[in-house]
Every structure is written in C-alpha cells, then in structure tokens.
Amino acid sequence: MINMLKGFLHTRNEKCWRWFEKLHQYCFDHFIDKEYREWYGYLNRRGEILLPLKGGKWKGCFHVPRGLYQCWKTLEALQQTVKHKLS
C-alpha cells in the first residue's frame, strides 16, 4: 500500500492509485483478526488464514502500525499538493 501511494504521490499515475485501492480493500478484508484487531501475518493464495500467528520472523508488532502511519502521512502529503494547486 505504501509503495502504491508513494508512486502516485510522485508520478500521479492512476494505475498506482487503483492498485492502492485494491490492496487496501484486500488487506482490510483478509488480514485483520476481527476479534482481536491485530493483523494475521500469513495468508494463503486464496486470502485465507494460513497460520493464526500475528507475528513471526518477518512481522513484528511494529510493522502494521508503521505501515499504516506511512500511508497516513503520504495521504496527507497528497492532500497538501492538492490544496497547494488550488491556492
């Protein structure tokens, strides 16, 4: 999600924005544990939970908040560029 947002920020390529929307929808539909609100670390190719682990060798407790924070800040930067163009 971060890469697609930053790609859109820097290039304004609509494909980046469309892929961000697809990835956002997929992640929020499949990765979130609805009961405990943490994200699963591992899904299979059908988007089903492969392992019920919330962390592991490649996903620690800081990865999801850090990624979402970077998305937030990139969306803010996009908002600022739109405001700047309208001024």
N, C-alpha and C positions, 0 to 999 in steps of 0.2 A: 504494500500500500504506500509506504514511504517513497519508494522509487518512482512509482507512477505519479504521485503528487509532485515530487520534485521535478520529474520530467516535464510535467505540464507547466509548472511554475517557470521553468527556464525555456521551454520551446513553444508553449501554447498549442502543442499537438493534441488534437481532440481524441486521438487514439489513447493517449496516456490517461486522459480523464475518464474515458469509457472503461478502460481496464481498471482504474482505481475503483470505480463504482462496482464493477463485477467482483473484484477482490474484497472490497468492503462487505458486500452482501454475503459472499461466501463465508468469510471469516466470522461474521456475526451470526450467521445461520448455523455454522457447523462446529466452530472451535469452543464456544462458550459452554461451560457447565452451568446449566440453568439453575441448579440448586445452590452451588457454592460460588458462582460468579467468576471463578478463575477459568483460564483457557486450558483446554487439553493440549498436550504437546504433540500428539501423534494421531493422525487420521489415516485411513487407507485411501485408495484412489477413488472410492465412491463417496468420500466425505463422512465415513462412519468412524467412530472411535476405534482406533487400533489398540491403543493402550490407555488405561484410565489415568495414567500418570499426568500430573500437572507440571512436572519439571523433570529434568534429566541432564544428561551430559551437554546438550545443546540448547536447553531452555531453562533459564533460571527465573527466579521470582521478579527480576527487574526487566526482563525482555518485553513483556506486553505493555506495561506502563510506559517504558521508554519509547517504544514504537508508537504508541498512541499519542504520546506527548509530541513526538516529532511530526506526526500527521497534523496535530492541532496547530503547532507553530507554522507549519508550511501553509495550512489553510489560512491562517492569519496573514501571512506574507502575501498570499494571493488576494486576499481581501484588500490589503493596503495598496496593491498595484492597481486594483480596480478603482478604489477611491481616488488614487493619485491621477488616474486617467480622466476621471470625471471632474476633477477640480480645474 
